[in-house]
Amino acid sequence: MNLTKILAIVLFVVSLGLAYYLYNNINQTIVFKESILTTEKQITDKLAIIREAEKVYLEQHGHYTANWDSLIQFIEHGQVPVIVRTEKITPLSYGEEKVEVIIDTIDFISAKDKIFKKTYAINATAEGTFGGFLVKEGDFVVKSVDSYKIKESGKPKATTFQFNEQGTVSSVAKINVGDPVVKGQSMITLWDYVLNPSVDIKTLSAVPGSDKPFGIYVGKILRGGVKVSVIEVTDLNPINPERKASNEAKNRQPLGFGSKVDVGTSGNWE
């Protein structure tokens, strides 16, 4: 074998090794970035739950909590009143009116349902004669699915109305085919998860991809002469090396929500 063939073989082997090295580096970079995206999604899922839980906790207790055990217990076992506000208007002399706001507690729901779920009210968008429901309690529906029919005055056929939201049908109005319907009348209620229900609440304080807890601060600041509650929750040890507290761009800072010095609970991942 002459020198030329030997050099050709050596160069071929070297080129194969270099190609593999480059491929492996690129592949590892891609895998690492995908891993970061997956982990950060898990982190923001938890932050969204913490934020909503703290907001409901504030409504019930008048302050946020920095105690993870208290927050977790509240989510799992707390009860939240369902409040209805109505106005009583009494005519007075000279065309004036007296307005009284009446607040009634009509029921209680679990804190977990209040935090994780949203209820949608589907009201009649037209007046006419009821033509029947096209769904039943327990059905899961998506947008544009048929919901109910109403025979509007002056129209030859019944109009079919569609859902504008998705969710599980929790109730339908007690109304029979042929009954009159007025615009705005409650027809159907839906509920749907707005937060990830698969998150383990017992480990809510732990940052995914790390054994360390989220940093949490709660306190009071003066605004317009009134003390108001503030909260800040942050991932203190970001898995993403590009996320640093010193970054000027908010979306490049460690994942978190709220502020120690300002009112608000916006998250920098949104």
Buried (B, 14 or more C-beta within 10 A) or exposed (E): EEEEEEEEEEEEEEEEEEEEEEEEEEEEEEEEEEEBEEBBEBBBBBBBBBBBBBBBBBEBEEBBBBEBEEBBEBBEEBEBBEEEEEEEEEEEEEEEEEEEEEEEEEEEBBBBEBBBBBBBEBEBEBBBBBBEBBBEEEBEBEEEEEBBBBBBEEEEEBBEBEBEBBBBBBEBBEBEEEEEBEEEBEBBBBBBEEBBEEBEBEEBBBBBBBEEBBBBBBBEBEEEEEEEBBBBBBBBBBBBEEBEEEEEEEEBBBBBBBBEEEEEBEBBBE
